[in-house]
């Protein structure tokens, strides 16, 4: 099944017509389901997603425990706790849960109990990274079927000998036994995403010539032996799930046909459910697709495998709209759906559906900025661009503030809206001033660029919440010191944003310059041939915006790379898109020195160049704070806070998180 963007729009229209949604509209999603003999209260699954919240020695921490407990309390049916290492050299991240010794059982028991006491079922994933790790992470040389390095991690692994392979088979069995002793309701074998089991199964990573390679049968030996060891350790009636790779998305890797064949074999040997995913580290966007990808990019794999097996199938991949999950199950494409990043963004996703509060769901925007990218590229803890509580639930409980303050927020962009939301939810009286006639600030520009309309979900959610909470919103009101002080505020939060920075270049008239913001706000109609001075994120996205409207673009960037410092996965897709587009010319290492009416001069790689016959020259040279009120207000009152770009231009995530922290601590 392929769900297109038009379907998403129809879903949103239907939800708007119905108001706040109806639980009866999601009866399949909310219906109980079975995995083996395990009854699950609904069809919503939290898949195993590494967090780096465990201790560096593998023990469960309070942070980890409360993170999972919040998702159980939020109504999720089955929670599969993230990658748990069956051997210390198999860690993929520095702060990974340990399952390689009995000493971990007490902490894991606390974790299982915290999940189960809220009615969710608790499973845990058995994992070994194989070559997809580094000596810096584990302290050991990585091991693998063959001495072929991962193209991302790059450490050359040591090929396992037969005795070591048998030992690792046993390690998976012992890990499963510990999970059951700790009180988990099920275990999942991690057989995808390029980790050790997947490495044995795939000709992309397994070039052995012995009984654990050389043929499809040989490559399947290790995964099947692991399953047998796990089954023996937990017994016939205990649910064992298998996360399977339906398509590695790399040359020479597992194909959909091979994925379906192996799924049928797992069904035959007794696996209780198949959790269908795809991709390896060499194809990361297949594992964690972004807003650049179409809706439900992986669900078709689950449907194809479901047609081959009798056991329940769990679908994954951008199932961030309740209607998508409902449709997958109602049409028989899957038995359960993995919500993934949706549950990082909103711990109560399932509960809000159950309570007819679909509009209150904080939906994932698929940006990867604070979830996947920090984990994969920086080995840092997971977060969310606009859920500052993710992973910090114990630091910021849902309670009212001790005092009730009068709060004025100036600026209706993402930072200002978040400040108003949090302050009002904490019980404060809030007035929000916005000088334009529309809320959203720079967020309205971000969602206009190609493939980034999903960014608008941040604005939809925040605007809905401040309106629902009855924040006193004053549009088309320029806040002055006098107007603000008329409200007798106890606290003022300034979120007035930034304005475009104009470089000092010969020939530029600041009064007549055209900025990228002017283009995105449609204040100016550019000509056909456009030069953009600045290849940061705004310059690149403006180029994409214009290229889709049949303009001819040249990007001039003085650094050696475009969009430096941006979120890696989104940046990669944007840069690839620009390089592929025939209307876009990219000139890095190019510093503009002078601007004429229809021309410019620059130095590129030490050579002076000139561009002539330009119809429009656009400035995208960054931003500078717009903060006219802080100096006026601080002499008059104690509590004045500047958040986001008006303090220092940065990313939306930093503005939103700063606003959250300031408003929460009032």
FIPAZA-459619 format. One line per 5 residues: for each residue x, y, z of C-alpha. Coordinates in steps of 0.5 Angstrom, whole numbers, plus 2048, in hexadecimal, padded with zeros to 3 digits. Example, Ala and Ser with C-alpha at 12.3 -4.5 7.8 and 13.67 -1.06 7.14 Angstrom:
% residues 2
819:7F7:810  81B:7FE:80E;
This chain:
% residues 666
800:800:800  802:807:7FE  800:80D:802  801:813:7FF  801:81B:801;
7FA:81C:7FF  7F8:816:803  7FB:81A:809  7F7:820:807  7F1:81D:807;
7F2:81A:80E  7F4:821:811  7ED:824:80D  7E9:81E:810  7EC:81F:817;
7EB:826:817  7E3:825:815  7E3:820:81B  7E6:825:820  7EA:822:824;
7EA:81B:821  7E6:815:823  7E9:80F:827  7E3:80B:823  7E7:80D:81C;
7ED:809:81F  7EA:803:821  7EF:7FE:81E  7F5:802:821  7F2:802:828;
7EF:7FA:827  7F3:7F5:82B  7F8:7F0:828  7FC:7EA:829  803:7E8:828;
804:7E1:82A  800:7E0:830  801:7E7:832  7FB:7EC:832  7FD:7F3:831;
7F8:7F9:832  7F8:7FC:82B  7FC:7FC:825  801:801:826  808:7FF:827;
80E:803:82A  814:800:826  81B:7FF:829  81F:806:828  825:807:82B;
826:80D:830  82C:80D:833  829:80E:83A  82C:808:83D  832:808:841;
838:808:83E  839:801:841  833:7FE:83F  82E:7FF:845  827:802:844;
827:809:847  821:80D:84A  821:812:843  820:80B:83F  81B:808:844;
816:80F:844  817:810:83C  814:809:83B  80F:809:841  80C:810:83D;
80B:80C:837  807:806:83B  803:80B:83E  802:80F:838  7FE:809:835;
803:805:831  801:7FE:830  808:7FA:830  80E:7FE:831  814:7FA:82F;
81A:7FD:833  820:7FF:82F  826:7FB:82C  829:7F7:832  830:7F5:831;
831:7ED:832  839:7EE:832  83D:7F4:834  840:7F4:82E  83A:7F5:82A;
837:7FC:82D  836:800:827  835:807:82B  839:809:832  833:808:837;
830:802:834  82C:7FD:839  830:7F7:83B  82D:7F0:83B  833:7EC:83B;
834:7EB:842  82F:7E9:848  831:7F0:84C  82C:7F3:847  826:7F0:849;
824:7F4:84F  824:7FA:84B  820:7F7:845  81B:7F4:84A  819:7FC:84C;
819:7FE:845  814:7F8:843  810:7FA:849  810:801:848  80D:7FF:841;
808:7FA:843  805:7FE:849  801:802:844  7FE:7FD:83F  803:7FC:83A;
807:7F6:838  80F:7F6:839  814:7F3:834  81B:7F4:833  81F:7F3:82D;
825:7EF:82D  82B:7F2:829  832:7F2:826  835:7F7:822  83A:7F3:81E;
83E:7F7:81A  83A:7FD:81B  83D:800:821  844:803:822  84A:801:827;
849:808:82A  842:806:82C  843:7FF:82F  84A:7FF:830  84B:7F8:82C;
84D:7F7:825  846:7F6:821  844:7EF:81F  840:7ED:819  83F:7E7:814;
845:7EA:810  84A:7EF:810  846:7F4:80C  845:7FB:810  83F:7FF:810;
83F:804:80B  83D:809:811  840:806:817  847:805:813  84A:800:818;
84D:7FA:815  849:7F4:819  84C:7EE:81B  849:7E8:818  846:7E3:81D;
848:7DC:81D  844:7D6:81E  845:7D6:825  843:7DD:826  83D:7DC:822;
83A:7D7:826  83C:7DB:82C  838:7E1:82A  832:7DC:828  832:7DA:82F;
833:7E2:832  82C:7E3:82E  829:7DD:832  82B:7E0:839  829:7E7:837;
822:7E4:836  822:7E0:83C  824:7E6:840  81F:7EB:83D  819:7E5:83F;
81C:7E5:846  81C:7ED:846  814:7EC:845  814:7EE:83D  80E:7EC:83A;
812:7EA:833  818:7EB:830  81A:7ED:829  820:7EB:825  823:7F1:821;
824:7EE:81A  825:7F4:816  828:7FB:815  82F:7F8:814  830:7F5:81A;
834:7EF:81C  82E:7EA:81A  82C:7EE:814  834:7EE:812  834:7E6:812;
82D:7E6:80E  830:7EB:808  835:7EA:803  836:7F1:803  83A:7F0:80A;
83B:7E8:80A  840:7E5:805  842:7DF:809  843:7D9:806  842:7D4:80C;
83B:7D1:80E  839:7D8:811  83A:7DB:80A  83B:7D9:802  833:7D9:801;
82C:7DB:803  82C:7D5:807  832:7D6:80B  831:7DE:80C  82A:7DC:80F;
82E:7D7:814  830:7DC:819  829:7E0:81A  825:7D9:81A  82A:7D6:820;
829:7DD:824  822:7DC:823  822:7D5:825  826:7D7:82B  822:7DC:82D;
81C:7D8:82D  81F:7D2:831  821:7D7:836  81A:7DA:837  815:7D4:835;
810:7D3:830  80A:7D7:833  80F:7DE:834  80E:7E3:82E  814:7E4:82A;
814:7E9:825  819:7EA:81F  81A:7F1:81C  81C:7EF:815  81F:7F3:80F;
81B:7F3:809  81F:7F7:804  826:7F9:806  826:7FF:801  82E:7FD:7FF;
831:7FA:7F9  832:7F3:7FA  82E:7F3:800  827:7EF:803  822:7F0:7FD;
81A:7F0:7FF  81A:7E9:7FC  81F:7E7:800  81B:7EA:806  815:7E7:805;
818:7E0:804  81C:7E1:80B  815:7E3:80E  812:7DD:80C  817:7D9:80F;
817:7DD:816  80F:7DC:816  810:7D4:815  815:7D3:81A  811:7D7:81F;
812:7DE:820  80C:7E2:823  80C:7E8:81F  810:7EC:81A  812:7F3:81A;
814:7F5:813  819:7FB:812  81E:7FC:80D  825:7FF:80C  82C:7FF:80F;
831:804:811  833:805:80A  82C:807:808  82A:80B:80E  824:80E:80B;
821:808:80A  821:806:811  81E:80D:814  81B:811:80E  81A:818:80E;
815:81D:80C  818:81D:805  815:816:804  80E:814:802  809:812:808;
80A:80B:80A  810:809:806  811:802:809  80A:800:80A  80A:7FC:804;
80F:7F7:806  80B:7F5:80C  805:7F4:808  809:7F0:803  80C:7EC:809;
805:7EB:80C  803:7E8:806  808:7E2:807  807:7E1:80E  802:7DF:813;
805:7E3:819  803:7EA:81B  807:7EF:817  809:7F6:81A  80A:7FC:815;
80F:801:816  811:808:813  80E:80F:813  807:80C:816  806:813:81A;
7FF:814:818  7FA:810:81C  7F6:80F:815  7FC:80C:812  7FC:807:817;
7F5:806:817  7F5:805:810  7FB:800:810  7F7:7FB:815  7F0:7FC:812;
7F3:7FA:80B  7F7:7F4:80D  7FD:7F7:80C  800:7F6:813  7FE:7F3:819;
801:7F8:81E  805:7FF:81C  80B:802:81F  80B:809:821  812:80A:822;
814:812:822  80D:813:823  80D:811:82A  814:815:82B  810:81B:829;
809:819:82D  80A:814:832  802:814:833  801:813:82B  7FC:80D:82D;
7F9:810:833  7F7:816:82F  7F4:812:829  7F0:80E:82F  7ED:814:832;
7EB:818:82B  7F1:81D:82C  7F4:81C:825  7F5:823:824  7F9:823:82A;
7FE:81E:828  805:821:827  807:81E:820  80E:81C:81E  810:821:818;
816:81B:816  81C:820:816  820:81C:81A  824:822:81D  824:820:825;
822:818:824  825:814:81F  82B:819:81D  82E:81A:824  82E:813:825;
831:810:81F  836:816:81D  838:818:824  836:813:829  832:818:82D;
82B:817:831  825:817:82D  820:81D:82D  81B:820:829  81B:827:825;
814:829:829  813:824:82F  818:827:834  816:822:839  818:81C:835;
81D:818:839  81C:81D:83E  815:81B:841  817:81B:848  81B:822:848;
814:825:845  80E:822:848  807:824:846  805:828:84C  803:82F:84D;
808:835:84F  808:837:856  806:83E:855  801:841:850  805:846:84C;
803:84B:847  807:849:841  808:84D:83A  80B:84A:834  80D:84E:82E;
80E:84B:828  809:845:825  80E:841:821  810:83A:824  814:83C:82A;
80F:841:82C  809:83C:82B  80D:837:82F  80E:83C:835  807:83E:835;
804:837:835  809:834:83A  807:83A:83F  800:83A:83E  800:832:83F;
804:833:845  7FE:838:848  801:83F:846  7FC:844:843  7FF:846:83C;
7FF:84B:837  802:84A:830  804:850:82C  805:84F:824  806:855:820;
804:851:819  7FD:84F:818  7FF:848:818  803:843:81D  809:83F:81B;
80F:844:81A  814:841:816  811:83A:817  80C:83C:811  812:83D:80C;
815:836:80E  80F:832:80C  80F:836:805  815:833:803  815:82C:7FF;
814:826:803  813:82A:809  80C:82B:80A  80C:826:810  810:82B:814;
809:82F:814  807:829:819  80B:82D:81E  806:833:81D  800:82F:81D;
801:82C:823  803:832:827  7FE:837:824  7F9:832:826  7FB:831:82D;
7FC:839:82E  7F5:83A:82C  7F2:834:82F  7F5:836:836  7F2:83D:835;
7F9:841:834  7F7:848:833  7FA:849:82C  7FA:850:82A  7FC:850:822;
7FE:856:81E  801:859:825  808:85C:825  80A:85B:82C  80D:862:82F;
80F:863:836  809:867:838  804:861:835  808:85C:839  808:85F:83F;
800:861:83F  800:859:840  803:85A:847  807:854:845  80B:850:84A;
80F:84D:844  811:84F:83D  814:849:838  816:84D:832  816:848:82C;
817:84E:826  81B:84A:822  820:84C:81D  821:850:816  825:84E:810;
82C:850:811  82F:855:80B  836:854:809  83A:85A:808  83C:85A:801;
83D:85F:7FB  837:861:7F8  832:85E:7FD  82C:863:7FF  829:861:805;
823:864:804  822:860:7FD  825:85A:7FF  821:853:7FD  822:84E:803;
820:847:803  81A:848:808  817:84D:803  817:848:7FE  814:842:802;
80F:848:805  80D:849:7FD  80F:850:7FF  813:851:7F8  812:84D:7F2;
819:84B:7EF  81B:84B:7E8  81D:844:7E4  824:844:7E6  826:845:7ED;
82C:845:7F1  82C:844:7F8  832:846:7FD  832:841:802  832:83A:802;
830:839:809  829:835:80B  825:83B:809  829:83C:803  828:835:801;
821:834:802  81F:83B:7FF  823:838:7F9  81F:832:7F9  818:836:7FA;
81A:83A:7F3  81D:834:7EF  816:831:7F0  813:837:7ED  817:837:7E7;
81C:83C:7E9  824:83B:7E7  828:83B:7ED  82F:83C:7EF  831:83B:7F6;
837:83F:7F8  83A:83D:7FF  841:83F:802  842:838:806  844:832:803;
83D:82E:804  836:830:804  832:831:80A  837:82F:80F  835:82E:816;
82E:82C:814  82B:825:816  82F:820:813  829:81B:810  825:821:80D;
82B:825:80B  82D:81F:807  826:81E:803  826:826:802  82D:826:7FF;
82C:820:7FB  825:823:7F8  829:829:7F6  82E:826:7F3  829:822:7EF;
825:827:7ED  827:82A:7E6  825:831:7E7  82A:832:7ED  831:834:7EC;
835:833:7F3  83C:837:7F4  83F:836:7FA  846:839:7FC  843:840:7F9;
843:846:7FD  83F:84C:7FA  843:852:7FA  83E:857:7F6  837:858:7F4;
834:85C:7EE  82D:85D:7EB  82D:856:7E7  834:853:7E9  839:852:7EE;
840:850:7EF  844:84B:7F3  84A:847:7F5  849:840:7F4  84F:83B:7F5;
854:841:7F5  851:844:7EE  84D:84A:7ED  846:848:7E9  840:84C:7E7;
839:84A:7E6  835:84E:7E1  82E:84F:7DF  82B:84D:7E5  824:84F:7E6;
824:84E:7EE  829:84E:7F3  827:84B:7FA  82A:84C:801  82A:846:805;
830:848:80A  82D:846:810  829:849:816  82B:84E:81B  826:84F:822;
820:854:822  820:855:829  81D:85D:82A  81A:85C:831  81F:858:836;
823:85F:837  81C:863:838  819:85E:83D  81F:85B:841  81F:862:845;
818:861:847  817:85A:849  81B:854:84B  819:84E:847  81A:850:840;
81D:84A:83C  81F:84A:834  81E:843:831  820:840:82A  822:845:824;
821:84B:828  827:849:82D  82B:846:827  829:843:821  829:83B:821;
824:835:81F  81D:835:820  81F:82F:825  823:834:82A  81D:839:829;
818:834:82C  81C:831:831  81E:838:834  817:83A:834  815:834:837;
81A:834:83D  819:83B:83E  812:83B:83F  812:834:843  816:837:848;
812:83D:849;
